[in-house]
Amino acid sequence: MDLKETISLWNKLEDTKKPIVLYGMGNGADKILDELERRNISAAGVFASDEFCRGQQFRGFQVVNYAQAKERFAEMVVLVAFGTQLPEVMSRVKRIAEEQELYVPDVPVVGGRVFDSDFLDENIKQFEEAYGMLEDDFSRRTFCDMVDYKISGKPEYLFDCECSVDSVYSEVLSLTEHETYVDVGAYTGDTVREFIGYAGGYDYIYAIEPDQKNFAKLLKNTQAYDRIDCFHLAAHEKQGNLGFSQRAGRNSACCGDCGGQVEANSLDSLLSGQRITYIKLDVEGQELAVLKGAGQIIRQQKPKLLVSAYHRNEDLFEIPQLLKRLREDYRVYLRHYPYIPAWDTNYYFV
């Protein structure tokens, strides 16, 4: 494993003489400001894209646009504090990076430790073990780029390993018209539609979504399809009830101290006796629990798997380690779709 970066972004921010200015507001900005405060690093301001500037304040800062931030600070360290896959927004980030020292801090989506020098040092053997499981050169390059990005915050590592959805379906998954597909975290049916588009046909679909509003849209958006069952529950390690937070969009998540509750079940129990050929998991940090609850299906049937690997920093090594324990003969691939920060990074097991 050949890494280029050894100095953590957070260490650089501790030493910089330039003012530190956040680009963006919301949950990501909150997490970055919290981490800066924890390390006794002061932020100097917040700016947003013109269309989001309405004279508001965020965390005690008057939100300005980029032109106003340049007038005030001239040279600054810009920390991108939001996620995007929109080409026009990513181009805007690249233009700002041509003028300023710009980073995209990696903060965990669902909690857990920040990826810093200590985290890398403590887990280096596990990273090396996961790296050794990868099947092809592009996966190994993507893995190194991911680690270099997470330690440094430099977005060019994300740009370096981008790939297209088309390439994954044609070169890695190679779906047929006779798949039985399990969509865990089906949201409103967009990934069901994507699957059908690339597979061309299917034998059966099981779509699982725990959020009530998303599930209602899932039912509506899939009502024209035959041979599909939709389940309003959370896939997990075992049957029971889980704490659940219903948030906006895709961000609903299981959590131990949430006020809400949702029914949960394992895939082994829910789909007992069914032929399964392909499983997609995007479950806001619960991927390991779902995989453990599908251990029998995985050991006995070896379905193709798409597993999100960006919610927790430990996912990069814990997910392939678990799958290799369940089935040693899986071929392991890692891919990243165009996105900042390192979202839409997935493991594929075939």
Secondary structure by P-SEA (a helix, b strand, c coil): ccccccccaaaaaaccccbbbbccccaaaaaaaaaaaaaccccccccccccccccccccccccccaaaaaacccbbbbbbccccccaaaaaaaaaaaaccccccccccccccccccaaaaaacaaaaaaaaaacccaaaaaaaaaaaaaaacccaaaaaaccccaaaaacccccccccccccccccccaaaaaaaaaaaccccbbbbbbccaaaaaaaaaaaccccbbbbbccccccccccccccccccccbbbbccccbbbbbbbcccccccccccbbbbbcccaaaaaaaaaaaaaaccccbbbbbcccccccccaaaaaaaaacccbbbbbbbcccccccccccccc
